[in-house]
Amino acid sequence: MTVHEFGDSRNKSIILIHPAAVMWDYFNFAIARLQDKFHLIVPALPGYDKAHPQQDYTSVEEIADELERWLADHGYSEVEMLYGCSMGGGIVLRMLADHRIFFRNAVCDGGITPYQLPYLATRFIALRDFLMVSMGKVGGLNLLEKAFSTEEYSKEDLTYVADVLHFMSLKTVWRTFDSCNNYKMPEHIPLSCDRLQYWYGEKEKKDRAWDIRYVKEHFPYAEFVCFPGLGHAAMASSYPDKMAEQLTNLIDA
């Protein structure tokens, strides 16, 4: 896993973990607004790193472990802010559960939580998601334009996703959905940060209902923040000023 760093390492650190179907540069707009004040740590997750296309996605647990080891090796026992979106949000929750690094603040933005379903049901859901994304991989931009509302995603956004899908392996597609939906969590999750917020967009409230219930049950100290007018994983790409403001306010508080 390649880790990109921006800003002065003497400043407070923010870790940014990207969603599926995008690369680390999904955070470019947010990086531009945060790097003058903070030290940014942005991992390029395996399977989504165009510089290393031979790598495949591993799992939420393995990526959390690898990032925790990288932080420990670089002298981080404590980090000011851990942020992850969608797939990245699942990695945030797993890192909090591991409790190997202490995070003063954590944000799980539309984070995916593990399904609590029978094995066969999880196989069916993973297969459905795999086929849906595989169709997007084969169909390219034309299919994505038909599948997604252009009000939420610009043609530039969809062109970017089509490019990522093109170099992603089918193994990465399968492992992403299988792991994000079914990653393992310990039975007892320790308190491993001072403040945890779960963010979600108003337009995805119904889709995130399962995840919100899970976080309420397993992270009872979590705060929930709904952003009017937003859909899934829209903050960093479409509203980077708001994202930078929210993260800065959390840290300053």
C-alpha positions as CSV (number, residue, x, y, z in Angstrom):
1,M,0.0,0.0,0.0
2,T,1.4,3.4,-1.0
3,V,0.9,6.2,1.4
4,H,0.9,9.8,0.2
5,E,1.6,12.7,2.6
6,F,0.9,16.4,2.2
7,G,1.6,19.4,4.4
8,D,4.0,19.9,7.3
9,S,4.5,16.7,9.4
10,R,4.8,18.9,12.5
11,N,1.1,19.9,12.2
12,K,-1.8,17.8,13.5
13,S,-2.4,14.8,11.3
14,I,-5.5,13.8,9.3
15,I,-5.8,10.4,7.7
16,L,-8.1,10.2,4.7
17,I,-9.3,6.8,3.5
18,H,-11.1,6.7,0.1
19,P,-14.3,4.9,-1.0
20,A,-14.5,2.1,-3.5
21,A,-14.4,2.7,-7.3
22,V,-12.1,5.8,-6.8
23,M,-8.4,6.3,-6.1
24,W,-6.6,8.3,-3.4
25,D,-6.8,11.4,-5.6
26,Y,-10.6,11.5,-4.9
27,F,-9.4,13.7,-2.1
28,N,-7.5,16.2,-4.3
29,F,-10.0,19.1,-3.7
30,A,-10.0,18.5,0.1
31,I,-6.2,18.1,0.2
32,A,-5.8,21.6,-1.4
33,R,-8.0,23.1,1.3
34,L,-6.4,21.2,4.3
35,Q,-2.7,20.9,3.6
36,D,-1.7,24.4,4.7
37,K,-3.0,23.8,8.3
38,F,-2.7,20.0,8.7
39,H,-0.4,17.1,7.9
40,L,-2.4,14.7,5.6
41,I,-1.9,11.0,5.3
42,V,-3.7,9.5,2.3
43,P,-3.3,5.8,1.6
44,A,-3.7,4.4,-2.0
45,L,-5.5,1.2,-1.2
46,P,-4.5,-2.0,-2.9
47,G,-6.6,-2.7,-6.0
48,Y,-7.3,1.0,-6.4
49,D,-3.7,2.2,-7.0
50,K,-3.2,3.0,-10.7
51,A,0.6,3.2,-10.1
52,H,0.5,-0.5,-9.0
53,P,-2.2,-2.1,-11.2
54,Q,-0.9,-5.6,-10.4
55,Q,-2.1,-5.4,-6.8
56,D,-5.6,-6.6,-5.9
57,Y,-7.8,-5.5,-3.0
58,T,-7.3,-7.6,0.1
59,S,-9.8,-7.0,2.8
60,V,-11.0,-4.4,5.3
61,E,-9.2,-6.2,8.1
62,E,-5.9,-6.6,6.2
63,I,-5.9,-2.9,5.1
64,A,-6.7,-1.7,8.6
65,D,-3.8,-3.8,9.9
66,E,-1.4,-2.6,7.2
67,L,-2.3,1.1,7.8
68,E,-1.9,0.6,11.6
69,R,1.5,-1.0,11.1
70,W,2.5,1.9,8.9
71,L,1.5,4.4,11.5
72,A,3.3,2.5,14.3
73,D,6.4,2.2,12.2
74,H,6.4,6.0,11.5
75,G,6.0,6.9,15.2
76,Y,2.3,7.5,15.4
77,S,0.7,6.2,18.6
78,E,-2.0,8.9,18.5
79,V,-3.6,10.7,15.5
80,E,-5.8,13.8,15.6
81,M,-8.3,12.8,12.9
82,L,-9.2,9.5,11.1
83,Y,-11.7,10.0,8.2
84,G,-13.0,7.4,5.8
85,C,-15.8,7.4,3.3
86,S,-18.1,4.4,2.4
87,M,-15.6,1.5,2.0
88,G,-13.1,3.8,3.8
89,G,-15.6,4.3,6.6
90,G,-15.7,0.5,7.2
91,I,-11.9,0.6,7.5
92,V,-12.3,3.5,10.1
93,L,-14.6,1.4,12.2
94,R,-12.3,-1.6,12.1
95,M,-9.3,0.5,13.1
96,L,-11.3,1.9,16.0
97,A,-12.2,-1.7,17.0
98,D,-8.5,-2.7,16.8
99,H,-7.5,0.0,19.2
100,R,-3.8,-0.1,18.2
101,I,-3.7,3.6,17.5
102,F,-5.6,6.2,19.5
103,F,-7.6,8.7,17.4
104,R,-8.7,11.9,19.0
105,N,-11.4,12.3,16.4
106,A,-12.9,9.9,13.8
107,V,-15.4,10.4,11.0
108,C,-17.2,7.6,9.3
109,D,-18.8,9.2,6.3
110,G,-21.5,6.9,4.9
111,G,-19.5,4.0,6.2
112,I,-20.4,0.4,5.3
113,T,-20.9,-1.9,8.3
114,P,-20.9,-5.7,8.2
115,Y,-24.2,-7.4,7.5
116,Q,-25.6,-9.6,10.2
117,L,-27.2,-12.1,7.9
118,P,-27.1,-15.8,7.1
119,Y,-24.1,-16.9,5.0
120,L,-26.2,-17.7,1.9
121,A,-27.8,-14.2,2.0
122,T,-24.4,-12.6,2.2
123,R,-23.3,-14.6,-0.9
124,F,-26.3,-13.5,-2.9
125,I,-25.8,-9.8,-2.0
126,A,-22.1,-10.0,-2.8
127,L,-22.8,-11.6,-6.2
128,R,-25.5,-9.0,-7.0
129,D,-23.1,-6.1,-6.2
130,F,-20.3,-7.9,-8.1
131,L,-22.4,-8.3,-11.3
132,M,-23.6,-4.7,-11.1
133,V,-20.1,-3.2,-10.9
134,S,-18.8,-5.7,-13.5
135,M,-21.4,-4.4,-15.9
136,G,-20.2,-0.9,-15.3
137,K,-16.6,-2.1,-15.9
138,V,-17.6,-3.6,-19.2
139,G,-20.1,-1.0,-20.3
140,G,-17.9,2.0,-19.4
141,L,-19.1,5.6,-19.5
142,N,-22.2,5.1,-21.6
143,L,-23.7,2.6,-19.1
144,L,-22.6,4.8,-16.1
145,E,-24.4,7.8,-17.6
146,K,-27.6,5.8,-17.8
147,A,-27.3,4.3,-14.3
148,F,-26.5,7.5,-12.4
149,S,-28.3,10.8,-12.2
150,T,-26.3,13.6,-13.9
151,E,-27.6,16.0,-11.2
152,E,-25.6,14.2,-8.6
153,Y,-22.6,13.2,-10.7
154,S,-21.1,15.3,-13.6
155,K,-19.8,13.7,-16.8
156,E,-16.3,14.4,-15.5
157,D,-17.1,12.4,-12.3
158,L,-18.5,9.5,-14.3
159,T,-15.5,9.6,-16.7
160,Y,-13.2,9.3,-13.7
161,V,-15.1,6.3,-12.3
162,A,-15.2,4.6,-15.7
163,D,-11.4,5.0,-15.8
164,V,-11.0,3.4,-12.4
165,L,-13.3,0.6,-13.2
166,H,-11.3,-0.1,-16.4
167,F,-8.0,-0.9,-14.6
168,M,-9.6,-2.6,-11.5
169,S,-9.4,-6.4,-11.6
170,L,-12.4,-8.5,-11.3
171,K,-10.8,-10.0,-8.2
172,T,-10.7,-6.5,-6.7
173,V,-14.4,-6.0,-7.5
174,W,-15.4,-9.2,-5.8
175,R,-13.2,-8.8,-2.7
176,T,-14.3,-5.2,-2.2
177,F,-18.0,-6.1,-1.9
178,D,-17.5,-9.4,-0.1
179,S,-15.2,-7.9,2.5
180,C,-17.0,-4.5,3.0
181,N,-20.3,-6.3,3.6
182,N,-18.9,-9.1,5.8
183,Y,-15.7,-7.9,7.6
184,K,-15.2,-9.2,11.1
185,M,-15.5,-7.1,14.2
186,P,-14.6,-8.1,17.8
187,E,-17.5,-8.8,20.1
188,H,-16.5,-6.1,22.5
189,I,-15.3,-2.8,20.9
190,P,-13.2,-0.6,23.2
191,L,-13.5,3.2,23.4
192,S,-10.6,4.2,21.1
193,C,-11.3,7.8,20.2
194,D,-12.5,11.0,22.0
195,R,-15.1,11.7,19.4
196,L,-16.7,9.7,16.6
197,Q,-19.2,11.2,14.1
198,Y,-21.1,9.2,11.5
199,W,-21.9,11.4,8.5
200,Y,-24.6,10.7,5.9
201,G,-26.3,12.6,3.2
202,E,-30.1,13.3,3.3
203,K,-30.5,11.5,-0.1
204,E,-28.9,8.3,1.3
205,K,-30.7,8.2,4.6
206,K,-32.8,5.1,3.7
207,D,-29.8,3.2,2.3
208,R,-27.7,3.9,5.4
209,A,-30.4,2.9,7.9
210,W,-28.8,-0.5,8.5
211,D,-25.4,1.1,9.0
212,I,-26.7,3.7,11.4
213,R,-28.4,1.1,13.6
214,Y,-25.1,-0.9,13.6
215,V,-23.0,2.1,14.7
216,K,-25.6,3.1,17.4
217,E,-25.4,-0.5,18.8
218,H,-21.6,-1.0,18.7
219,F,-20.4,2.6,19.1
220,P,-22.9,4.1,21.5
221,Y,-20.8,7.3,22.0
222,A,-21.1,8.1,18.2
223,E,-22.8,11.3,17.1
224,F,-24.8,11.4,13.8
225,V,-24.7,14.2,11.4
226,C,-27.1,14.4,8.4
227,F,-26.2,16.8,5.5
228,P,-29.2,18.2,3.6
229,G,-29.2,17.7,-0.1
230,L,-26.2,15.3,-0.2
231,G,-26.0,11.8,-1.6
232,H,-23.6,9.0,-1.0
233,A,-19.8,9.8,-1.0
234,A,-20.5,13.3,-2.3
235,M,-18.7,15.5,0.3
236,A,-15.0,15.3,-0.8
237,S,-15.6,15.6,-4.5
238,S,-18.5,18.0,-4.6
239,Y,-18.3,20.0,-1.3
240,P,-14.6,20.0,-0.3
241,D,-15.0,23.5,1.4
242,K,-17.7,22.1,3.6
243,M,-15.7,19.0,4.3
244,A,-12.6,21.0,5.2
245,E,-14.7,23.2,7.5
246,Q,-16.3,20.3,9.3
247,L,-13.0,18.5,9.9
248,T,-11.3,21.7,11.0
249,N,-14.1,22.5,13.5
250,L,-14.0,19.0,15.0
251,I,-10.2,19.3,15.5
252,D,-10.4,22.8,16.9
253,A,-13.2,21.8,19.3
